[in-house]
Amino acid sequence: MSQPVEKTMPLGTRSLEEVIAAIEPPDSGWLAHARAHLDCLTKPLGSLGRLEDIAAKVVSIQRTARPQVDKKAVYVFAADHGITDEGVSAYPKEVTHQMVLNFLRGGAAINVIARHTAADVVIVDMGVDAELASLPGVLHRKIRRGTRNMLRGPAMEESEMLQAMHVGIELGDEAKREGIELVAVGEMGIGNTTAASAITAALTGLSASFVTGAGTGVTGPALEQKRAVIEAVLARHGLHASDPLNILRCVGGFEIAAIAGMLLSCARHRILIVVDGFIATAAAAIACTLQPSLCDCLVAGHQSQEPGHRILLEHLGLQPILQLNMRLGEGTGAVLAFPIIEAAVKLYNQMATFASAQVSTAKS
């Protein structure tokens, strides 16, 4: 649980603590109500499998007999990472900027999938190492042009980390005001699987070699170099799982901090949240360490090919809806899960009961 707020804490920290303290787990009474309703529908008990679990979870989060997930959006947070100086990615850091332009033109995978699922795409510049201020269609929330090299020192100053988290908190507040009912969080940032691997190792106590995968496609000696860099980063900072904000500050990224803040904010507002791949789940793991009740408010859209993603999902106790061997990011796996969540809610709302359809129930 969150710790009491100290009077000497900066305003940003105090506000973060207020958001953390306001989060409640899904309502057990509404969960029981949903289970009872599902058992009355014209089907054998439990025959819709995980669709029933998803529907019941939505009801328990929204606390309503008529759950809705019609208004959907995916938030893609973009930022660069100083650790790319160490050769941990198969792509140059310029790709972050270039992919933001691709998002704006509608040509990326997330654009295609969002169009397919009728979800809005919100692009947020948290720290891209390029000048984007003149571009329409981007939310300009840049903290600085990329994090620092975490091998040489902390990736962020504490004030920068808190500022990034508060961007996410404010976007969660805005989503609530706009009536968004289903949110996916994704990211874009060359080097961010290195950050996510370091976070995973720090939170779970596992070695970098065990949690680190190919990311953008590094293999062979390049992958061993990436793992060695992460081990050196962990040795430098001496991180502890009991201090998630220090982990985030030392080895995280601006987009990861913003996602963590948005997850906390959406949970506070009882908005259904679908987490994407490895990087977004690393942000979720930070946020869930700050507020364990958050875990029960999350849905895992998919499980990626990154070994650290499976480890984090197990760490959080989240079962992914999809498993398609993806490793893209951008929110793609989360938004692909939207139709399944919508189907679960429609089944809950629209199926006849045994009584209304005058269908006989099972023999006792």
C-alpha positions as CSV (number, residue, x, y, z in Angstrom):
1,M,0.0,0.0,0.0
2,S,1.1,3.6,-0.5
3,Q,2.9,5.2,2.4
4,P,1.6,8.3,4.3
5,V,2.5,11.6,2.7
6,E,5.2,13.5,4.4
7,K,4.7,17.3,4.8
8,T,8.1,18.0,3.4
9,M,7.5,16.2,0.1
10,P,7.4,18.4,-3.1
11,L,4.0,19.2,-4.5
12,G,4.5,16.8,-7.4
13,T,5.1,13.8,-5.1
14,R,2.2,14.7,-2.9
15,S,-0.1,14.8,-5.9
16,L,1.2,11.5,-7.1
17,E,0.5,10.0,-3.6
18,E,-3.0,11.4,-3.7
19,V,-3.7,9.6,-7.0
20,I,-2.2,6.4,-5.7
21,A,-4.3,6.6,-2.5
22,A,-7.5,7.2,-4.5
23,I,-7.3,3.9,-6.4
24,E,-9.7,1.2,-5.3
25,P,-9.7,-2.4,-6.5
26,P,-12.6,-3.7,-8.7
27,D,-15.7,-4.0,-6.6
28,S,-16.3,-7.5,-5.2
29,G,-20.1,-7.0,-5.0
30,W,-20.3,-6.0,-8.6
31,L,-18.1,-8.9,-9.5
32,A,-20.5,-11.3,-7.8
33,H,-23.5,-9.6,-9.5
34,A,-21.8,-10.0,-12.9
35,R,-21.1,-13.7,-12.3
36,A,-24.7,-14.3,-11.3
37,H,-25.9,-12.6,-14.4
38,L,-23.5,-14.6,-16.6
39,D,-24.8,-17.8,-15.1
40,C,-28.4,-16.9,-16.1
41,L,-27.6,-16.4,-19.7
42,T,-28.7,-19.0,-22.3
43,K,-25.5,-21.2,-22.3
44,P,-24.0,-23.9,-20.2
45,L,-22.3,-22.6,-17.1
46,G,-18.9,-21.1,-17.8
47,S,-19.1,-22.1,-21.5
48,L,-17.8,-18.7,-22.7
49,G,-14.6,-19.2,-20.8
50,R,-12.4,-16.2,-20.5
51,L,-15.0,-14.0,-22.2
52,E,-17.0,-14.3,-19.0
53,D,-14.0,-13.4,-16.9
54,I,-13.4,-10.3,-19.1
55,A,-17.1,-9.2,-18.9
56,A,-17.2,-9.7,-15.1
57,K,-14.0,-7.7,-14.8
58,V,-15.4,-4.8,-16.8
59,V,-18.6,-4.8,-14.6
60,S,-16.5,-4.8,-11.4
61,I,-14.3,-1.9,-12.6
62,Q,-17.1,0.3,-14.0
63,R,-19.6,-0.7,-11.3
64,T,-22.6,-0.8,-13.5
65,A,-25.1,-3.4,-14.6
66,R,-24.7,-2.1,-18.2
67,P,-21.0,-1.9,-19.0
68,Q,-19.9,0.1,-22.0
69,V,-16.6,0.1,-24.0
70,D,-17.8,2.0,-27.1
71,K,-15.5,5.0,-26.9
72,K,-11.9,3.8,-27.3
73,A,-8.5,5.3,-27.6
74,V,-4.8,4.3,-27.7
75,Y,-2.2,6.6,-26.3
76,V,1.3,6.2,-27.9
77,F,4.0,7.8,-25.8
78,A,7.2,8.6,-27.7
79,A,10.7,9.3,-26.3
80,D,14.3,8.7,-26.9
81,H,16.9,7.0,-24.6
82,G,20.5,8.0,-24.0
83,I,21.5,4.3,-23.6
84,T,21.4,4.0,-27.4
85,D,24.9,5.4,-27.3
86,E,26.0,2.0,-26.1
87,G,24.9,0.2,-29.3
88,V,21.9,-1.7,-27.7
89,S,19.6,-1.4,-30.6
90,A,19.5,-2.6,-34.2
91,Y,18.2,0.8,-35.3
92,P,19.5,4.3,-34.9
93,K,17.7,6.6,-32.5
94,E,16.5,8.8,-35.4
95,V,13.9,6.1,-36.0
96,T,11.9,7.3,-33.0
97,H,11.3,10.7,-34.7
98,Q,10.7,9.1,-38.1
99,M,8.1,6.7,-36.7
100,V,6.3,9.6,-35.0
101,L,6.0,11.2,-38.5
102,N,4.7,7.8,-39.8
103,F,2.1,7.8,-37.0
104,L,0.9,11.2,-38.1
105,R,0.7,10.1,-41.7
106,G,-1.4,7.1,-40.6
107,G,1.0,4.5,-42.1
108,A,2.2,2.6,-39.0
109,A,0.8,-0.7,-37.7
110,I,-1.0,1.0,-34.9
111,N,-2.8,3.3,-37.3
112,V,-4.1,0.4,-39.3
113,I,-5.2,-1.6,-36.3
114,A,-6.8,1.4,-34.7
115,R,-8.8,2.1,-37.9
116,H,-9.9,-1.5,-37.9
117,T,-11.1,-1.3,-34.3
118,A,-12.5,2.3,-34.6
119,A,-10.2,3.5,-31.9
120,D,-8.7,7.0,-31.7
121,V,-4.9,7.4,-31.8
122,V,-3.3,9.9,-29.5
123,I,0.5,10.6,-30.1
124,V,2.3,12.1,-27.2
125,D,5.9,13.5,-27.5
126,M,7.5,12.9,-24.1
127,G,11.1,13.2,-25.1
128,V,11.8,12.6,-28.8
129,D,15.3,13.9,-29.8
130,A,13.9,16.2,-32.5
131,E,11.9,19.4,-32.8
132,L,8.3,18.5,-33.1
133,A,6.6,21.6,-31.8
134,S,5.4,22.8,-35.2
135,L,3.7,19.5,-36.0
136,P,0.0,19.3,-35.7
137,G,-1.5,16.1,-34.4
138,V,1.0,15.6,-31.6
139,L,0.5,16.3,-27.9
140,H,3.6,18.3,-27.1
141,R,4.7,17.2,-23.6
142,K,8.5,16.9,-24.1
143,I,10.5,16.8,-20.9
144,R,13.8,16.9,-22.7
145,R,15.3,15.5,-25.9
146,G,15.8,12.0,-24.6
147,T,16.9,10.6,-21.3
148,R,20.5,10.5,-20.2
149,N,22.7,7.5,-20.7
150,M,21.8,5.2,-17.7
151,L,25.2,3.6,-17.9
152,R,26.8,6.9,-16.9
153,G,24.2,8.1,-14.4
154,P,20.5,8.2,-13.7
155,A,18.3,8.3,-16.8
156,M,16.2,11.1,-15.3
157,E,16.3,13.7,-12.6
158,E,13.6,13.1,-10.0
159,S,11.8,16.3,-11.1
160,E,11.8,15.1,-14.7
161,M,10.5,11.7,-13.7
162,L,7.6,13.2,-11.7
163,Q,6.8,15.7,-14.5
164,A,6.5,12.8,-16.9
165,M,4.3,10.8,-14.6
166,H,2.1,13.9,-14.2
167,V,1.7,14.1,-17.9
168,G,0.2,10.6,-17.8
169,I,-2.0,11.5,-14.8
170,E,-3.4,14.6,-16.6
171,L,-4.1,12.5,-19.7
172,G,-6.0,10.0,-17.7
173,D,-8.0,12.9,-16.2
174,E,-8.7,14.2,-19.7
175,A,-9.8,10.7,-20.9
176,K,-12.3,10.7,-18.1
177,R,-13.6,14.1,-19.1
178,E,-14.0,13.0,-22.7
179,G,-15.9,9.9,-21.7
180,I,-13.4,7.4,-23.0
181,E,-14.3,4.0,-21.7
182,L,-11.5,1.8,-23.0
183,V,-7.9,2.9,-23.1
184,A,-4.8,1.2,-24.5
185,V,-1.3,2.4,-23.7
186,G,1.6,1.9,-26.1
187,E,5.0,3.5,-26.8
188,M,7.7,4.3,-29.4
189,G,11.3,4.8,-28.4
190,I,14.5,3.2,-29.8
191,G,16.4,1.7,-26.8
192,N,13.3,1.3,-24.6
193,T,13.5,-2.5,-24.4
194,T,16.9,-2.0,-22.7
195,A,15.1,0.2,-20.2
196,A,12.3,-2.3,-19.8
197,S,14.8,-5.2,-19.3
198,A,16.6,-3.2,-16.6
199,I,13.3,-2.4,-14.8
200,T,12.3,-6.1,-15.0
201,A,15.6,-7.3,-13.6
202,A,15.4,-4.7,-10.8
203,L,11.9,-5.6,-9.8
204,T,12.2,-9.4,-10.0
205,G,15.8,-9.9,-9.0
206,L,16.4,-12.0,-12.1
207,S,19.6,-11.6,-14.2
208,A,19.8,-9.4,-17.3
209,S,20.6,-12.4,-19.4
210,F,17.4,-14.0,-18.4
211,V,15.0,-11.1,-19.0
212,T,16.6,-9.5,-22.0
213,G,15.6,-10.3,-25.6
214,A,16.2,-9.2,-29.1
215,G,14.1,-6.0,-28.9
216,T,14.3,-4.4,-32.4
217,G,16.2,-7.5,-33.6
218,V,19.7,-7.6,-32.1
219,T,21.2,-11.1,-32.1
220,G,24.5,-12.9,-31.5
221,P,27.3,-10.7,-30.2
222,A,25.1,-7.6,-30.3
223,L,22.6,-9.3,-28.0
224,E,25.3,-10.3,-25.6
225,Q,26.5,-6.6,-25.6
226,K,23.0,-5.5,-24.8
227,R,22.8,-7.9,-21.8
228,A,26.3,-6.9,-20.6
229,V,25.3,-3.2,-20.7
230,I,22.2,-3.9,-18.7
231,E,24.2,-5.9,-16.1
232,A,26.6,-2.9,-15.8
233,V,23.7,-0.5,-15.4
234,L,22.2,-2.6,-12.6
235,A,25.6,-2.9,-10.9
236,R,26.1,0.9,-11.1
237,H,22.8,1.9,-9.6
238,G,22.2,-0.8,-6.9
239,L,18.5,-0.8,-7.4
240,H,16.0,-2.4,-5.0
241,A,12.5,-3.7,-5.8
242,S,11.1,-1.9,-2.7
243,D,11.9,1.5,-4.3
244,P,10.1,1.5,-7.7
245,L,10.4,5.3,-8.2
246,N,14.2,5.1,-7.9
247,I,14.2,2.2,-10.4
248,L,12.1,4.3,-12.8
249,R,14.4,7.4,-12.3
250,C,17.6,5.5,-12.8
251,V,16.8,3.2,-15.7
252,G,13.4,4.2,-17.1
253,G,12.3,6.6,-19.8
254,F,10.0,9.5,-20.1
255,E,7.4,7.4,-22.0
256,I,7.6,4.7,-19.4
257,A,7.0,7.2,-16.6
258,A,4.1,8.8,-18.5
259,I,2.5,5.4,-19.0
260,A,2.8,4.6,-15.3
261,G,1.1,7.8,-14.5
262,M,-1.7,7.3,-16.9
263,L,-2.3,3.8,-15.6
264,L,-2.7,5.1,-12.1
265,S,-5.0,7.9,-13.3
266,C,-7.2,5.7,-15.4
267,A,-7.6,3.2,-12.5
268,R,-8.5,6.1,-10.2
269,H,-11.3,7.0,-12.7
270,R,-12.4,3.4,-13.2
271,I,-11.5,3.4,-16.9
272,L,-10.7,0.0,-18.3
273,I,-7.0,-0.2,-19.3
274,V,-5.4,-2.6,-21.7
275,V,-1.7,-2.8,-21.4
276,D,0.4,-3.5,-24.5
277,G,3.8,-5.2,-24.7
278,F,7.0,-5.4,-22.8
279,I,7.7,-1.7,-22.3
280,A,4.1,-0.8,-21.3
281,T,4.1,-3.8,-19.0
282,A,7.3,-2.6,-17.4
283,A,5.5,0.7,-16.7
284,A,2.6,-1.2,-15.3
285,A,5.0,-3.2,-13.0
286,I,6.3,0.1,-11.6
287,A,2.8,1.5,-11.1
288,C,1.6,-1.8,-9.5
289,T,4.5,-1.7,-7.0
290,L,3.4,1.7,-6.0
291,Q,-0.3,0.6,-5.7
292,P,-0.9,-3.2,-5.7
293,S,-4.7,-2.6,-6.2
294,L,-3.9,-1.4,-9.7
295,C,-3.1,-4.9,-10.9
296,D,-6.7,-6.0,-10.7
297,C,-7.7,-3.0,-12.8
298,L,-5.5,-4.0,-15.7
299,V,-6.0,-6.2,-18.8
300,A,-3.0,-7.6,-20.6
301,G,-3.7,-7.3,-24.4
302,H,-1.1,-9.9,-25.5
303,Q,2.1,-11.6,-24.6
304,S,5.0,-10.6,-26.9
305,Q,8.1,-12.6,-27.9
306,E,10.3,-10.6,-25.4
307,P,11.3,-13.0,-22.6
308,G,10.9,-10.2,-20.1
309,H,7.3,-9.7,-21.0
310,R,6.3,-13.2,-20.0
311,I,8.2,-12.7,-16.7
312,L,6.5,-9.5,-16.0
313,L,3.0,-10.8,-16.8
314,E,3.6,-13.7,-14.4
315,H,5.0,-11.2,-11.8
316,L,1.8,-9.2,-12.0
317,G,-0.5,-12.2,-12.2
318,L,-1.9,-11.1,-15.6
319,Q,-3.1,-13.5,-18.2
320,P,-2.8,-12.1,-21.8
321,I,-5.8,-12.2,-24.1
322,L,-3.7,-12.8,-27.2
323,Q,-0.5,-14.6,-28.0
324,L,0.6,-13.8,-31.5
325,N,4.4,-13.8,-31.3
326,M,4.5,-10.0,-31.8
327,R,7.3,-7.7,-30.6
328,L,6.3,-4.4,-32.1
329,G,5.0,-2.1,-29.4
330,E,3.1,1.0,-30.4
331,G,0.0,-0.3,-28.6
332,T,-0.7,-2.8,-31.4
333,G,-1.3,-5.9,-29.3
334,A,-3.5,-4.0,-26.8
335,V,-5.7,-2.6,-29.5
336,L,-6.0,-6.0,-31.3
337,A,-7.6,-7.2,-28.0
338,F,-10.3,-4.5,-28.2
339,P,-12.7,-6.5,-30.3
340,I,-12.5,-9.4,-27.9
341,I,-13.3,-7.1,-24.9
342,E,-16.1,-5.5,-26.9
343,A,-17.5,-9.0,-27.7
344,A,-17.4,-10.0,-24.1
345,V,-19.3,-6.9,-23.1
346,K,-21.9,-7.3,-25.8
347,L,-22.5,-10.9,-24.8
348,Y,-23.1,-9.7,-21.3
349,N,-25.5,-7.0,-22.3
350,Q,-27.3,-8.6,-25.2
351,M,-27.7,-12.3,-24.6
352,A,-31.1,-13.6,-23.4
353,T,-31.5,-15.2,-20.0
354,F,-33.0,-18.6,-19.6
355,A,-36.1,-16.8,-18.1
356,S,-36.5,-14.2,-20.8
357,A,-36.0,-16.7,-23.6
358,Q,-38.1,-19.4,-21.9
359,V,-35.3,-21.9,-22.3
360,S,-35.1,-24.7,-19.7
361,T,-32.1,-24.7,-17.4
362,A,-29.8,-27.6,-16.8
363,K,-31.1,-30.5,-14.7
364,S,-30.2,-30.2,-11.1
